[in-house]
Amino acid sequence: MKVNIDREGCIRCALCAEVCPEVFRMADDGRSETYKSPDGFENQVRDAAIGCPVNVIHIEE
């Protein structure tokens, strides 16, 4: 699994970082970023993508 975030569309809600802090974090600019591999956290990454209010988390299986 690969996960990417369209950071330009991020609204800084931090939901992804709350759902899966092992993969997502809030960068210095306040937008979400991935900082670790999603290996082992696939279900949480999917939950974060589903919950994203602006659908900027993209998963490639």
Secondary structure, 3 states (H helix, E strand, C coil): CEEEECHHHCCCCCHHHHHCCCCEEECCCCCEEECCCCCCCHHHHHHHHHHCCCCCEEEEC
